[in-house]
Amino acid sequence: MKPTEGPEPGNYTLLTEFVLCGLSNHPELQHLLFGTFCLIYTITIIGNLLIFMATVHHTLHMPMYLFLRVLSSLDISLASTVVPKMLVNFLSEDRSISYMGCATQLYCLIFLAATEWYLLAAMAYDRYMAICNPLRYAITMNRRVCLSLVLLSCCSGSVVSVVQTAWVFTLPFCGPKMISYFFCDIPPLIMLSCTDTSSYEKQIITATVLVIFTPFFLILVSYACIISSILKISSAEGRLKTFSTCSSHLIVVTLYCVSGTLIYLRPKASYSQDAKKFLPLLYTAITPMLNPLIYSLRNKDVKDILTRMMAELMKK
């Protein structure tokens, strides 16, 4: 990929960088926003590291904890792709990002988000097997199968990311070079193109359906079977306990589905500027921070391991 030029010969400049507008143009808010998102990023890193360390424990050997470990790694990487640059821009007058830097950020963002979405589908299948087919669970969801699902998620995310990034950066960008987001993403980038992007927007919708709604459909089918099995449990306490193992996953799936659908199904929709900037925050900063809280607070095994780890640290 090379920087693109304007459409009129003799009246163009070589595009070598973009400028990120950030979350706010009000100088008096920059330090407050820096402090807020620095705290969010710190909680994200610490929380996901704790989940990762807890799920490495030898007593937590179920497939669900392998998936949680990978999810924590993806959350750390996803937040680190966007938030550090955003923090620097809060305190700097130079908010530029190079052409290749923008392409790299977009590639990493799509790869991590798509991989995480496919991983959530794999986690739904894992819960389906554990609840609906408990006698076959240990055989079906062996370590080889789990690692294969993780690898398949990564490969699928990589393919989606390569195709989408290469496609976006073949567009001719004629300026202005101001990106109305706080990071490089598909909707604001195609708005900078000097060509008709209606066909590209249709491709975004197609990609969104494949990346979001195909796994989401599989998740819905899995949970329809799970709910059917839960309703057959005679004990109310048993139904509640079984459903509690799935509710955390449902919360995360809902957050990703809502934010992804609103952003990518209507890339040129007439949202307000604040809404356009808030929606991406859901999956780039807020959800990676909430995931450790959701899974640790609602999972007794993880809470027990974390409590034991904290107790051992306090003794030292």
C-alpha positions as a LaTeX table, in Angstrom:
\begin{tabular}{lrrr}
\hline
Residue & $x$ (\AA) & $y$ (\AA) & $z$ (\AA) \\
\hline
Met1 & 0.00 & 0.00 & 0.00 \\
Lys2 & 1.23 & 3.47 & $-0.88$ \\
Pro3 & $-0.01$ & 6.95 & 0.04 \\
Thr4 & $-2.61$ & 8.07 & $-2.47$ \\
Glu5 & $-2.79$ & 11.30 & $-4.37$ \\
Gly6 & $-5.54$ & 13.75 & $-5.22$ \\
Pro7 & $-7.57$ & 13.33 & $-8.39$ \\
Glu8 & $-6.49$ & 16.47 & $-10.23$ \\
Pro9 & $-3.02$ & 16.50 & $-11.81$ \\
Gly10 & $-0.97$ & 19.45 & $-10.71$ \\
Asn11 & $-3.31$ & 20.16 & $-7.79$ \\
Tyr12 & $-2.58$ & 17.45 & $-5.29$ \\
Thr13 & $-0.36$ & 16.74 & $-2.34$ \\
Leu14 & 1.14 & 13.40 & $-1.44$ \\
Leu15 & $-0.79$ & 12.06 & 1.54 \\
Thr16 & 1.70 & 10.87 & 4.11 \\
Glu17 & $-0.29$ & 11.26 & 7.31 \\
Phe18 & $-3.71$ & 11.73 & 8.89 \\
Val19 & $-4.74$ & 13.86 & 11.86 \\
Leu20 & $-6.87$ & 12.34 & 14.62 \\
Cys21 & $-9.41$ & 14.83 & 15.95 \\
Gly22 & $-9.77$ & 12.98 & 19.25 \\
Leu23 & $-12.74$ & 12.87 & 21.60 \\
Ser24 & $-12.99$ & 16.59 & 22.27 \\
Asn25 & $-11.65$ & 19.85 & 20.87 \\
His26 & $-12.08$ & 21.69 & 24.17 \\
Pro27 & $-8.61$ & 22.28 & 25.69 \\
Glu28 & $-10.00$ & 22.49 & 29.24 \\
Leu29 & $-11.24$ & 18.88 & 29.00 \\
Gln30 & $-8.01$ & 17.28 & 27.79 \\
His31 & $-6.45$ & 16.68 & 31.22 \\
Leu32 & $-9.73$ & 15.34 & 32.63 \\
Leu33 & $-10.13$ & 12.96 & 29.69 \\
Phe34 & $-6.49$ & 11.92 & 30.03 \\
Gly35 & $-6.97$ & 11.05 & 33.70 \\
Thr36 & $-10.24$ & 9.21 & 33.03 \\
Phe37 & $-8.94$ & 7.02 & 30.22 \\
Cys38 & $-5.59$ & 6.50 & 31.90 \\
Leu39 & $-7.55$ & 5.02 & 34.82 \\
Ile40 & $-9.71$ & 2.92 & 32.46 \\
Tyr41 & $-6.61$ & 1.62 & 30.66 \\
Thr42 & $-4.88$ & 0.80 & 33.95 \\
Ile43 & $-7.93$ & $-1.14$ & 35.18 \\
Thr44 & $-8.10$ & $-2.93$ & 31.83 \\
Ile45 & $-4.47$ & $-4.07$ & 31.94 \\
Ile46 & $-4.47$ & $-5.07$ & 35.62 \\
Gly47 & $-7.89$ & $-6.76$ & 35.45 \\
Asn48 & $-7.09$ & $-8.81$ & 32.36 \\
Leu49 & $-3.66$ & $-9.76$ & 33.68 \\
Leu50 & $-5.29$ & $-11.03$ & 36.89 \\
Ile51 & $-7.79$ & $-13.09$ & 34.86 \\
Phe52 & $-4.94$ & $-14.45$ & 32.76 \\
Met53 & $-2.90$ & $-15.39$ & 35.83 \\
Ala54 & $-5.91$ & $-16.94$ & 37.58 \\
Thr55 & $-6.89$ & $-19.10$ & 34.61 \\
Val56 & $-3.31$ & $-20.41$ & 34.30 \\
His57 & $-3.75$ & $-22.02$ & 37.74 \\
His58 & $-3.54$ & $-25.82$ & 37.55 \\
Thr59 & $-6.97$ & $-26.27$ & 39.16 \\
Leu60 & $-8.69$ & $-24.37$ & 36.35 \\
His61 & $-8.16$ & $-26.76$ & 33.47 \\
Met62 & $-11.62$ & $-26.64$ & 31.85 \\
Pro63 & $-11.83$ & $-25.34$ & 28.24 \\
Met64 & $-13.80$ & $-22.31$ & 29.42 \\
Tyr65 & $-10.72$ & $-21.03$ & 31.24 \\
Leu66 & $-8.51$ & $-21.46$ & 28.18 \\
Phe67 & $-10.98$ & $-19.32$ & 26.25 \\
Leu68 & $-11.02$ & $-16.76$ & 29.08 \\
Arg69 & $-7.23$ & $-16.61$ & 29.00 \\
Val70 & $-7.21$ & $-15.93$ & 25.27 \\
Leu71 & $-10.02$ & $-13.39$ & 25.67 \\
Ser72 & $-7.97$ & $-11.51$ & 28.28 \\
Ser73 & $-4.96$ & $-11.42$ & 25.94 \\
Leu74 & $-7.12$ & $-10.07$ & 23.12 \\
Asp75 & $-8.64$ & $-7.41$ & 25.41 \\
Ile76 & $-5.20$ & $-6.19$ & 26.50 \\
Ser77 & $-4.04$ & $-6.04$ & 22.88 \\
Leu78 & $-7.24$ & $-4.35$ & 21.66 \\
Ala79 & $-7.09$ & $-1.62$ & 24.29 \\
Ser80 & $-3.35$ & $-1.15$ & 23.70 \\
Thr81 & $-3.93$ & $-0.64$ & 19.98 \\
Val82 & $-6.12$ & 2.43 & 20.58 \\
Val83 & $-5.87$ & 3.88 & 24.09 \\
Pro84 & $-2.11$ & 4.75 & 24.40 \\
Lys85 & $-2.20$ & 6.84 & 21.21 \\
Met86 & $-5.38$ & 8.50 & 22.44 \\
Leu87 & $-3.71$ & 9.34 & 25.78 \\
Val88 & $-0.72$ & 10.91 & 24.01 \\
Asn89 & $-3.03$ & 13.02 & 21.85 \\
Phe90 & $-4.81$ & 14.39 & 24.93 \\
Leu91 & $-1.58$ & 16.09 & 26.01 \\
Ser92 & $-0.07$ & 16.88 & 22.60 \\
Glu93 & $-0.90$ & 19.47 & 19.99 \\
Asp94 & 0.43 & 17.16 & 17.29 \\
Arg95 & $-2.27$ & 14.53 & 16.74 \\
Ser96 & $-0.93$ & 13.25 & 13.45 \\
Ile97 & $-0.55$ & 9.58 & 12.60 \\
Ser98 & 1.46 & 8.38 & 9.61 \\
Tyr99 & $-0.20$ & 6.71 & 6.63 \\
Met100 & 1.39 & 3.34 & 7.46 \\
Gly101 & 0.75 & 3.86 & 11.16 \\
Cys102 & $-2.93$ & 4.36 & 10.41 \\
Ala103 & $-3.02$ & 1.22 & 8.23 \\
Thr104 & $-1.26$ & $-0.79$ & 10.93 \\
Gln105 & $-3.65$ & 0.42 & 13.61 \\
Leu106 & $-6.66$ & $-0.44$ & 11.45 \\
Tyr107 & $-5.29$ & $-3.91$ & 10.68 \\
Cys108 & $-4.63$ & $-4.68$ & 14.36 \\
Leu109 & $-8.00$ & $-3.31$ & 15.41 \\
Ile110 & $-9.99$ & $-5.38$ & 12.90 \\
Phe111 & $-7.91$ & $-8.50$ & 13.55 \\
Leu112 & $-8.35$ & $-8.34$ & 17.33 \\
Ala113 & $-12.04$ & $-7.38$ & 17.25 \\
Ala114 & $-12.96$ & $-10.05$ & 14.67 \\
Thr115 & $-10.92$ & $-12.72$ & 16.45 \\
Glu116 & $-12.60$ & $-11.87$ & 19.74 \\
Trp117 & $-16.03$ & $-12.07$ & 18.14 \\
Tyr118 & $-15.31$ & $-15.55$ & 16.69 \\
Leu119 & $-13.89$ & $-16.59$ & 20.06 \\
Leu120 & $-17.16$ & $-15.57$ & 21.75 \\
Ala121 & $-18.95$ & $-17.95$ & 19.36 \\
Ala122 & $-16.54$ & $-20.73$ & 20.35 \\
Met123 & $-17.23$ & $-19.98$ & 24.02 \\
Ala124 & $-20.98$ & $-20.25$ & 23.37 \\
Tyr125 & $-20.42$ & $-23.68$ & 21.78 \\
Asp126 & $-18.39$ & $-24.69$ & 24.83 \\
Arg127 & $-21.25$ & $-23.71$ & 27.16 \\
Tyr128 & $-23.70$ & $-25.59$ & 24.91 \\
Met129 & $-21.66$ & $-28.79$ & 25.17 \\
Ala130 & $-21.17$ & $-28.41$ & 28.93 \\
Ile131 & $-24.88$ & $-27.93$ & 29.67 \\
Cys132 & $-26.67$ & $-29.84$ & 26.91 \\
Asn133 & $-24.22$ & $-32.74$ & 26.48 \\
Pro134 & $-22.39$ & $-33.05$ & 29.82 \\
Leu135 & $-21.56$ & $-36.77$ & 29.38 \\
Arg136 & $-19.79$ & $-36.11$ & 26.07 \\
Tyr137 & $-18.27$ & $-32.77$ & 27.12 \\
Ala138 & $-14.85$ & $-34.02$ & 28.24 \\
Ile139 & $-14.41$ & $-36.06$ & 25.06 \\
Thr140 & $-15.78$ & $-33.48$ & 22.61 \\
Met141 & $-14.14$ & $-30.39$ & 24.10 \\
Asn142 & $-10.66$ & $-31.83$ & 24.54 \\
Arg143 & $-7.56$ & $-29.65$ & 24.47 \\
Arg144 & $-6.90$ & $-30.28$ & 20.79 \\
Val145 & $-10.43$ & $-29.15$ & 19.83 \\
Cys146 & $-10.18$ & $-26.04$ & 22.03 \\
Leu147 & $-6.82$ & $-25.02$ & 20.58 \\
Ser148 & $-8.19$ & $-25.61$ & 17.09 \\
Leu149 & $-11.14$ & $-23.30$ & 17.82 \\
Val150 & $-8.76$ & $-20.61$ & 19.09 \\
Leu151 & $-6.53$ & $-21.00$ & 16.01 \\
Leu152 & $-9.55$ & $-20.91$ & 13.69 \\
Ser153 & $-10.73$ & $-17.70$ & 15.38 \\
Cys154 & $-7.31$ & $-16.10$ & 14.87 \\
Cys155 & $-7.07$ & $-17.21$ & 11.24 \\
Ser156 & $-10.58$ & $-15.94$ & 10.49 \\
Gly157 & $-9.80$ & $-12.61$ & 12.14 \\
Ser158 & $-6.56$ & $-12.33$ & 10.15 \\
Val159 & $-8.29$ & $-12.97$ & 6.82 \\
Val160 & $-11.01$ & $-10.40$ & 7.56 \\
Ser161 & $-8.41$ & $-7.85$ & 8.67 \\
Val162 & $-6.14$ & $-8.27$ & 5.63 \\
Val163 & $-9.04$ & $-7.97$ & 3.19 \\
Gln164 & $-10.67$ & $-4.97$ & 4.87 \\
Thr165 & $-7.42$ & $-3.04$ & 5.47 \\
Ala166 & $-6.14$ & $-3.60$ & 1.92 \\
Trp167 & $-9.54$ & $-2.63$ & 0.53 \\
Val168 & $-9.77$ & 0.64 & 2.54 \\
Phe169 & $-6.24$ & 1.75 & 1.71 \\
Thr170 & $-6.72$ & 1.33 & $-2.04$ \\
Leu171 & $-9.16$ & 4.24 & $-1.87$ \\
Pro172 & $-7.85$ & 7.62 & $-3.11$ \\
Phe173 & $-7.74$ & 10.06 & $-0.19$ \\
Cys174 & $-7.89$ & 13.66 & $-1.39$ \\
Gly175 & $-8.33$ & 15.46 & 1.88 \\
Pro176 & $-9.11$ & 16.90 & 4.23 \\
Lys177 & $-6.94$ & 14.51 & 6.18 \\
Met178 & $-8.75$ & 15.07 & 9.49 \\
Ile179 & $-10.16$ & 11.81 & 10.92 \\
Ser180 & $-13.14$ & 12.61 & 13.14 \\
Tyr181 & $-12.37$ & 9.62 & 15.41 \\
Phe182 & $-9.71$ & 9.12 & 18.06 \\
Phe183 & $-8.26$ & 6.20 & 16.04 \\
Cys184 & $-8.15$ & 4.93 & 12.45 \\
Asp185 & $-11.35$ & 3.06 & 11.60 \\
Ile186 & $-13.23$ & 2.21 & 8.40 \\
Pro187 & $-16.22$ & 4.63 & 8.60 \\
Pro188 & $-14.20$ & 7.86 & 9.04 \\
Leu189 & $-11.57$ & 6.78 & 6.52 \\
Ile190 & $-14.01$ & 6.12 & 3.67 \\
Met191 & $-15.55$ & 9.53 & 4.34 \\
Leu192 & $-12.18$ & 11.08 & 3.39 \\
Ser193 & $-12.17$ & 9.42 & 0.00 \\
Cys194 & $-12.73$ & 11.57 & $-3.10$ \\
Thr195 & $-14.52$ & 8.76 & $-4.98$ \\
Asp196 & $-18.04$ & 7.38 & $-4.77$ \\
Thr197 & $-17.94$ & 4.96 & $-1.83$ \\
Ser198 & $-21.47$ & 3.55 & $-2.10$ \\
Ser199 & $-20.14$ & 0.20 & $-3.32$ \\
Tyr200 & $-17.62$ & 0.14 & $-0.51$ \\
Glu201 & $-20.35$ & 0.80 & 2.04 \\
Lys202 & $-22.21$ & $-2.22$ & 0.70 \\
Gln203 & $-19.05$ & $-4.25$ & 1.21 \\
Ile204 & $-18.88$ & $-3.02$ & 4.81 \\
Ile205 & $-22.44$ & $-4.22$ & 5.38 \\
Thr206 & $-21.57$ & $-7.61$ & 3.84 \\
Ala207 & $-18.45$ & $-7.90$ & 6.00 \\
Thr208 & $-20.43$ & $-6.88$ & 9.10 \\
Val209 & $-23.00$ & $-9.59$ & 8.44 \\
Leu210 & $-20.26$ & $-12.20$ & 7.98 \\
Val211 & $-18.15$ & $-11.11$ & 10.95 \\
Ile212 & $-20.87$ & $-10.18$ & 13.45 \\
Phe213 & $-24.16$ & $-11.79$ & 12.52 \\
Thr214 & $-22.87$ & $-15.22$ & 11.45 \\
Pro215 & $-21.20$ & $-15.84$ & 14.85 \\
Phe216 & $-24.14$ & $-14.11$ & 16.55 \\
Phe217 & $-26.56$ & $-16.52$ & 14.86 \\
Leu218 & $-24.46$ & $-19.47$ & 16.10 \\
Ile219 & $-24.46$ & $-17.95$ & 19.58 \\
Leu220 & $-28.25$ & $-17.55$ & 19.50 \\
Val221 & $-28.72$ & $-21.17$ & 18.42 \\
Ser222 & $-26.39$ & $-22.35$ & 21.19 \\
Tyr223 & $-28.24$ & $-20.37$ & 23.83 \\
Ala224 & $-31.65$ & $-21.44$ & 22.55 \\
Cys225 & $-30.56$ & $-25.03$ & 23.21 \\
Ile226 & $-29.02$ & $-24.03$ & 26.54 \\
Ile227 & $-32.18$ & $-22.25$ & 27.74 \\
Ser228 & $-34.26$ & $-25.24$ & 26.66 \\
Ser229 & $-32.06$ & $-27.53$ & 28.76 \\
Ile230 & $-32.12$ & $-25.14$ & 31.74 \\
Leu231 & $-35.93$ & $-25.04$ & 31.73 \\
Lys232 & $-35.98$ & $-28.84$ & 32.07 \\
Ile233 & $-34.14$ & $-28.64$ & 35.40 \\
Ser234 & $-36.69$ & $-29.23$ & 38.15 \\
Ser235 & $-34.88$ & $-27.26$ & 40.87 \\
Ala236 & $-35.16$ & $-23.46$ & 40.74 \\
Glu237 & $-31.78$ & $-23.21$ & 42.44 \\
Gly238 & $-30.28$ & $-25.53$ & 39.82 \\
Arg239 & $-31.73$ & $-23.46$ & 36.98 \\
Leu240 & $-30.34$ & $-20.25$ & 38.50 \\
Lys241 & $-26.90$ & $-21.76$ & 39.06 \\
Thr242 & $-26.71$ & $-23.12$ & 35.51 \\
Phe243 & $-27.87$ & $-19.88$ & 33.92 \\
Ser244 & $-25.39$ & $-17.84$ & 35.99 \\
Thr245 & $-22.54$ & $-19.65$ & 34.20 \\
Cys246 & $-23.83$ & $-18.26$ & 30.89 \\
Ser247 & $-25.07$ & $-14.78$ & 31.84 \\
Ser248 & $-21.59$ & $-13.22$ & 31.84 \\
His249 & $-20.99$ & $-14.39$ & 28.30 \\
Leu250 & $-24.38$ & $-13.04$ & 27.18 \\
Ile251 & $-23.58$ & $-9.60$ & 28.60 \\
Val252 & $-20.28$ & $-9.42$ & 26.67 \\
Val253 & $-21.92$ & $-10.65$ & 23.44 \\
Thr254 & $-24.65$ & $-8.01$ & 23.75 \\
Leu255 & $-22.13$ & $-5.18$ & 24.20 \\
Tyr256 & $-20.12$ & $-6.22$ & 21.14 \\
Cys257 & $-23.16$ & $-6.83$ & 18.96 \\
Val258 & $-24.82$ & $-3.49$ & 19.75 \\
Ser259 & $-21.69$ & $-1.37$ & 19.24 \\
Gly260 & $-20.56$ & $-3.21$ & 16.09 \\
Thr261 & $-24.00$ & $-3.08$ & 14.49 \\
Leu262 & $-24.51$ & 0.64 & 15.12 \\
Ile263 & $-21.07$ & 1.55 & 13.77 \\
Tyr264 & $-20.59$ & $-0.65$ & 10.74 \\
Leu265 & $-24.08$ & $-1.23$ & 9.38 \\
Arg266 & $-24.59$ & 2.51 & 8.85 \\
Pro267 & $-21.08$ & 3.96 & 8.32 \\
Lys268 & $-22.42$ & 7.29 & 7.00 \\
Ala269 & $-25.47$ & 7.44 & 9.25 \\
Ser270 & $-26.49$ & 10.81 & 10.61 \\
Tyr271 & $-25.35$ & 10.21 & 14.16 \\
Ser272 & $-24.14$ & 13.22 & 16.10 \\
Gln273 & $-20.38$ & 13.69 & 16.33 \\
Asp274 & $-20.48$ & 12.71 & 20.01 \\
Ala275 & $-22.38$ & 9.50 & 19.22 \\
Lys276 & $-19.90$ & 8.63 & 16.45 \\
Lys277 & $-17.06$ & 8.90 & 18.96 \\
Phe278 & $-18.85$ & 7.26 & 21.89 \\
Leu279 & $-19.92$ & 4.07 & 20.10 \\
Pro280 & $-16.35$ & 2.93 & 19.25 \\
Leu281 & $-15.40$ & 3.48 & 22.90 \\
Leu282 & $-17.71$ & 0.59 & 23.81 \\
Tyr283 & $-15.53$ & $-2.05$ & 22.19 \\
Thr284 & $-12.11$ & $-0.35$ & 22.24 \\
Ala285 & $-11.99$ & 0.83 & 25.86 \\
Ile286 & $-15.12$ & 0.07 & 27.91 \\
Thr287 & $-15.74$ & $-3.62$ & 27.09 \\
Pro288 & $-12.06$ & $-4.67$ & 27.55 \\
Met289 & $-12.25$ & $-3.04$ & 31.00 \\
Leu290 & $-15.59$ & $-4.65$ & 31.89 \\
Asn291 & $-14.74$ & $-8.18$ & 30.74 \\
Pro292 & $-12.50$ & $-9.01$ & 33.75 \\
Leu293 & $-15.09$ & $-7.56$ & 36.16 \\
Ile294 & $-17.95$ & $-9.46$ & 34.50 \\
Tyr295 & $-16.17$ & $-12.80$ & 34.44 \\
Ser296 & $-14.41$ & $-12.58$ & 37.82 \\
Leu297 & $-17.38$ & $-11.28$ & 39.81 \\
Arg298 & $-19.73$ & $-13.93$ & 38.40 \\
Asn299 & $-17.35$ & $-16.90$ & 38.46 \\
Lys300 & $-16.76$ & $-18.52$ & 41.84 \\
Asp301 & $-13.67$ & $-20.48$ & 40.74 \\
Val302 & $-11.95$ & $-17.38$ & 39.38 \\
Lys303 & $-12.87$ & $-15.38$ & 42.50 \\
Asp304 & $-11.45$ & $-18.10$ & 44.76 \\
Ile305 & $-8.16$ & $-18.22$ & 42.86 \\
Leu306 & $-7.85$ & $-14.41$ & 42.83 \\
Thr307 & $-8.59$ & $-14.25$ & 46.56 \\
Arg308 & $-5.93$ & $-16.89$ & 47.21 \\
Met309 & $-3.42$ & $-15.01$ & 45.04 \\
Met310 & $-4.11$ & $-11.73$ & 46.86 \\
Ala311 & $-3.74$ & $-13.45$ & 50.24 \\
Glu312 & $-0.37$ & $-14.88$ & 49.22 \\
Leu313 & 0.80 & $-11.46$ & 48.03 \\
Met314 & $-0.27$ & $-9.86$ & 51.30 \\
Lys315 & 1.77 & $-12.41$ & 53.28 \\
Lys316 & 4.88 & $-11.44$ & 51.34 \\
\hline
\end{tabular}
